[in-house]
């Protein structure tokens, strides 16, 4: 139903209709919060009543919202009100390319700048795994200042009725034309042959569509006749070839070559990545493709009748010509080479391959950048940059169920890696053969191979170095008991090492990148707040922070930075589990000496922006996935009636508590607003949610009604520098267990809800995060505590009466955040992402504990994010739990690819000059 002017969708007020089509009706609206005009695209009615499609739409919208590029029209969000579902978009003023081309073909000097901006938009999207799928002149606008904006990125996929259906539905024109009349049929004329045949599509479909658009700009006609029906257009695409003779006579050769490569019907023969199109366009615009034949310009000559003088003139003229040519050639040879263009493309994993052991390094480039190695299906694969073929490396399958951390030798002829089956660092020739054991090792925290040997991090020891020929590793960087060190790199000259360190299991502790000279023991803090430092031959140190890379000038002689950090790459995947150094996550990238970088694309906001679902588990470990869009989920807490789950959802910009109806499904509902809000805890009557919030400048505890009515109420006022976090609500509703963190020390307190007074709980203190939980009858408190950071003193779990009597009982199972199974009175310890251990508890006539047993099968929570809060909670029946698990689509097309950037050093030098 059309929307009238004045209709409101959330904070947006409809002003007037501005268009309609297969994607839905489009309106101009005003954002009452930010005082700006936006475009509101209301979805066709069939989408409003399909919960699965709406949930997928939400997931896709979140991915598309991460596209931040000047040539891409932004997506601001989704709104649902008045029975309508709409997507909120950047309002782009200006004429469409379709309207421009209708007036006639564009001149070369007009078309190429537009084409280049289209390429830049597609390249930015493809780097994040987003394919447009419906590129056409009607989806391209030119603003008044000459900027190109590509519209409707990814909406074709978002509107699919079934993501597993044939790719014919990937055209919005074709997928909804039965519902909407008056649909523009021209979309089919830009579909790639594989898309027209109903086959799955990838970024090469956009390459084809770009070729169609560029052809149309230059000729004023379609590359393929759209005909009068969709069938006509598809037949033209499948059976005919574009008439390249229709191109203007002055079309540069690189553009003719580009069109031929873009419009290859076989996607295997088509231009493999859109970044290469930018090179052809740049060559055409600079005219560097033009041949420059030698030309001799002479003045008119007087006819000489005397033969002797003519004969003397010939060698002189020849000498001048040859000398001039040699001089010109010498000058050409001696001129500095122009900087090579930065080129990006993606390497898709072949069908049947998935990355394995993502908690450690998965990708490595040879020093000369000629070979790319990655870990998939528990073995090593190699791809030469000169070919499109991928080969398994013979001998790497011997590692069995776990291979991690591939690292090239300095000469690029061998690889080092860690084998989980043999618990050893191994060495393997690139040509294949039997792997050789270098040394025994526990799972190393980062591994690299330099001129001075193989170096790796080891829990409890520090940074170790070993000869590639084998032997006993030497500890070259010892660490203190509370520290973990990872990601080492031997610096040029072999006299110093670069590495990352962080105090283990200390909340909010920043990681640091350090440099240390051998033999001195003196540490130098290079970067305070960053990980995975790599020194590059450009004179830069590049390192990871959140979901991106930053570069800073670095004096490798003095081991100090000489300038400030500058972001140089966004969207680098971080491992979610098993990563060293406080769970910050190893950054999945590798840099070659020739300036190439390879990385796994991931969320731009870093490891907090994870890709997780919730799973409902029974005792045997069988899982039923909840119908939630993947997100950065943490700390699920089940309502007392078992109908609703509250949880964290945090990224680099925002953190809020959300609610999800376990019975009714649908979209999750945000409870909190303003500031960073985390750690939800239910009241026993299910009416309130307590949570930590930073909305007023400190980390205090607030409460808010679970139904979202009313305002949030502050419950605590932390001292300066302290942080309060709720843990568990007493069964009578009068008290709240809470932790107080200050100066990396933790204490367990209780809060009286009635008078908001706080008191210590038996002076319980710990050097790590305390997790505490009331028993089902409310008479006991189970909690974790650790007296020191010494690894010989692990986390312990204790049981105390409530109110505290000072008498505590040690639970016979070390470590793990405790929570209770309500009906069975069992205490379950969330002993990490891969283990939940149940202990039967008897409290009368005396306290006694049963034998610890695995609950819900060990390993079922592998992949859940490592945080200071437990990521699992019990249902009221005592037989099921809900836990955080990797999203079912974690090995999606976004994850199952490697992005490669050629000549990346040129980009780094430009952004971060070295003095």
URLIN-V712158 format. One record per residue. RES is the residue in one letter. PSI is psi in whole degrees, -180 to 180 (999 if undefined). Layout:
res: [RES	RES]
psi: [PSI	PSI]
This chain:
res: [X	X	X	X	X	X	X	X	X	X	X	X	X	X	X	X	X	X	X	X	X	X	X	X	X	X	X	X	X	X	X	X	X	X	X	X	X	X	X	X	X	X	X	X	X	X	X	X	X	X	X	X	X	X	X	X	X	X	X	X	X	X	X	X	X	X	X	X	X	X	X	X	X	X	X	X	X	X	X	X	X	X	X	X	X	X	X	X	X	X	X	X	X	X	X	X	X	X	X	X	X	X	X	X	X	X	X	X	X	X	X	X	X	X	X	X	X	X	X	X	X	X	X	X	X	X	X	X	X	X	X	X	X	X	X	X	X	X	X	X	X	X	X	X	X	X	X	X	X	X	X	X	X	X	X	X	X	X	X	X	X	X	X	X	X	X	X	X	X	X	X	X	X	X	X	X	X	X	X	X	X	X	X	X	X	X	X	X	X	X	X	X	X	X	X	X	X	X	X	X	X	X	X	X	X	X	X	X	X	X	X	X	X	X	X	X	X	X	X	X	X	X	X	X	X	X	X	X	X	X	X	X	X	X	X	X	X	X	X	X	X	X	X	X	X	X	X	X	X	X	X	X	X	X	X	X	X	X	X	X	X	X	X	X	X	X	X	X	X	X	X	X	X	X	X	X	X	X	X	X	X	X	X	X	X	X	X	X	X	X	X	X	X	X	X	X	X	X	X	X	X	X	X	X	X	X	X	X	X	X	X	X	X	X	X	X	X	X	X	X	X	X	X	X	X	X	X	X	X	X	X	X	X	X	X	X	X	X	X	X	X	X	X	X	X	X	X	X	X	X	X	X	X	X	X	X	X	X	X	X	X	X	X	X	X	X	X	X	X	X	X	X	X	X	X	X	X	X	X	X	X	X	X	X	X	X	X	X	X	X	X	X	X	X	X	X	X	X	X	X	X	X	X	X	X	X	X	X	X	X	X	X	X	X	X	X	X	X	X	X	X	X	X	X	X	X	X	X	X	X	X	X	X	X	X	X	X	X	X	X	X	X	X	X	X	X	X	X	X	X	X	X	X	X	X	X	X	X	X	X	X	X	X	X	X	X	X	X	X	X	X	X	X	X	X	X	X	X	X	X	X	X	X	X	X	X	X	X	X	X	X	X	X	X	X	X	X	X	X	X	X	X	X	X	X	X	X	X	X	X	X	X	X	X	X	X	X	X	X	X	X	X	X	X	X	X	X	X	X	X	X	X	X	X	X	X	X	X	X	X	X	X	X	X	X	X	X	X	X	X	X	X	X	X	X	X	X	X	X	X	X	X	X	X	X	X	X	X	X	X	X	X	X	X	X	X	X	X	X	X	X	X	X	X	X	X	X	X	X	X	X	X	X	X	X	X	X	X	X	X	X	X	X	X	X	X	X	X	X	X	X	X	X	X	X	X	X	X	X	X	X	X	X	X	X	X	X	X	X	X	X	X	X	X	X	X	X	X	X	X	X	X	X	X	X	X	X	X	X	X	X	X	X	X	X	X	X	X	X	X	X	X	X	X	X	X	X	X	X	X	X	X	X	X	X	X	X	X	X	X	X	X	X	X	X	X	X	X	X	X	X	X	X	X	X	X	X	X	X	X	X	X	X	X	X	X	X	X	X	X	X	X	X	X	X	X	X	X	X	X	X	X	X	X	X	X	X	X	X	X	X	X	X	X	X	X	X	X	X	X	X	X	X	X	X	X	X	X	X	X	X	X	X	X	X	X	X	X	X	X	X	X	X	X	X	X	X	X	X	X	X	X	X	X	X	X	X	X	X	X	X	X	X	X	X	X	X	X	X	X	X	X	X	X	X	X	X	X	X	X	X	X	X	X	X	X	X	X	X	X	X	X	X	X	X	X	X	X	X	X	X	X	X	X	X	X	X	X	X	X	X	X	X	X	X	X	X	X	X	X	X	X	X	X	X	X	X	X	X	X	X	X	X	X	X	X	X	X	X	X	X	X	X	X	X	X	X	X	X	X	X	X	X	X	X	X	X	X	X	X	X	X	X	X	X	X	X	X	X	X	X	X	X	X	X	X	X	X	X	X	X	X	X	X	X	X	X	X	X	X	X	X	X	X	X]
psi: [130	146	138	154	137	-16	142	135	99	-127	4	131	125	132	-52	160	141	0	169	155	-165	-25	-10	-180	144	135	151	136	164	131	109	-20	-46	1	52	156	142	169	131	119	109	128	150	151	-38	-29	-24	-23	22	95	-39	-42	-39	-40	-41	-37	-42	-43	-45	-39	-37	-40	-45	-32	-17	-11	112	94	141	-19	12	126	127	152	126	-29	-173	149	145	117	156	34	9	145	130	153	136	125	159	133	115	115	144	-180	145	157	-31	-46	-36	-44	-27	-27	-4	166	155	147	156	-46	-16	-39	-40	-42	-36	-45	-39	-40	-34	-44	-44	-38	-47	-41	-44	-41	-45	-32	-26	10	15	127	135	-52	-12	43	130	164	-31	-19	17	125	151	123	171	-28	11	7	140	137	121	127	163	38	126	-1	-27	-43	-38	-29	2	140	-35	115	-17	2	176	152	-5	-30	-7	-8	119	-31	-40	-27	-23	10	-22	-20	-37	129	163	24	142	116	-5	-18	-41	-27	-13	3	140	158	-41	-34	-41	-31	-2	19	161	149	158	-161	-20	-20	-37	-35	-44	-50	-38	-42	-41	-42	-45	-42	-44	-36	-39	-28	-21	4	163	144	-33	129	120	-19	-159	-15	167	-40	-40	-46	-44	-40	-39	-43	-40	-27	-17	161	146	144	95	-14	-15	-9	149	151	-28	13	122	150	-41	-31	-40	-43	-41	-45	-42	-41	-35	-33	31	126	-34	115	-24	-26	-7	160	120	-25	144	-21	-30	-27	-34	-37	-43	-40	-43	-40	-41	-38	-33	-14	12	-9	-19	135	143	79	145	139	135	116	124	153	155	136	143	133	128	122	-18	117	-38	-41	-37	-41	-36	-30	-31	-53	-34	-48	-42	-43	-42	-43	-50	-43	-42	-40	-43	-40	-43	-42	-40	-41	-38	-40	-32	-8	150	142	135	150	137	148	144	127	133	141	165	141	111	137	136	159	135	-7	140	149	142	154	57	-5	-7	178	135	-16	144	139	142	155	-36	2	9	-20	144	129	141	165	121	147	34	34	176	137	149	140	122	138	-15	-8	175	6	146	135	142	139	118	133	-20	-17	-13	-15	-12	-128	-4	117	132	167	48	139	130	149	160	-31	-1	11	-10	165	143	147	170	134	119	-34	-38	-1	54	153	130	162	138	132	142	-29	-7	-178	-173	130	147	135	126	-49	153	151	142	172	109	150	77	138	135	163	115	-174	-25	6	-170	130	147	157	148	126	132	-7	-44	-140	128	151	141	150	141	-20	-3	168	-170	127	145	141	109	-20	97	153	159	167	-31	8	155	142	143	179	53	154	127	127	157	140	-20	14	-2	161	143	138	168	143	149	149	125	142	21	118	145	14	124	143	155	147	125	157	143	129	143	141	-12	-33	-1	125	146	120	116	-47	124	98	68	165	172	48	137	126	137	154	-12	-8	18	153	123	140	166	141	125	-125	27	177	142	152	147	139	140	126	104	-19	-45	-5	50	153	152	18	-179	159	146	132	133	-12	133	158	45	127	139	140	141	-24	164	0	149	172	68	22	17	-21	125	134	129	81	160	139	133	159	-22	4	5	141	141	137	159	122	145	-176	138	-20	0	-166	-23	-30	65	-177	84	153	175	140	141	118	144	-177	-29	-12	-2	137	141	118	140	152	67	147	142	145	-170	62	142	161	57	139	127	138	155	-30	-2	13	-19	143	131	147	163	149	110	138	-169	-14	-28	157	126	161	132	161	145	130	110	-27	-47	-17	-138	-168	147	156	130	131	-45	158	141	121	-174	126	127	173	65	146	131	145	156	-24	0	13	-22	154	123	146	160	138	143	21	-23	23	-8	170	87	174	130	167	152	149	138	-24	1	1	152	179	157	144	128	135	-28	161	97	152	164	128	-5	158	132	141	130	150	-52	145	134	155	-24	0	5	-21	154	125	139	155	149	119	131	132	43	23	147	147	150	126	169	147	128	118	-36	-51	3	33	141	142	148	147	98	32	37	125	158	154	-4	169	131	132	132	151	133	144	164	-32	-2	5	-10	155	125	138	159	152	151	127	-33	167	-2	130	-17	-9	84	175	139	154	130	158	130	150	158	128	157	139	-5	-7	121	149	129	124	133	57	112	143	168	137	126	141	163	148	112	-47	-19	-7	32	142	124	133	116	86	25	177	-16	4	135	124	126	138	119	136	128	133	-10	141	-9	166	130	152	141	-179	133	135	150	136	132	30	122	144	-10	-20	15	130	-11	151	140	115	177	-5	150	148	35	149	157	142	158	-24	-10	4	-10	153	158	127	161	131	160	142	148	-24	23	-25	42	-178	-25	-43	-35	51	160	129	133	134	115	146	33	-29	-34	-39	-41	-45	-38	-41	-33	83	143	124	999]
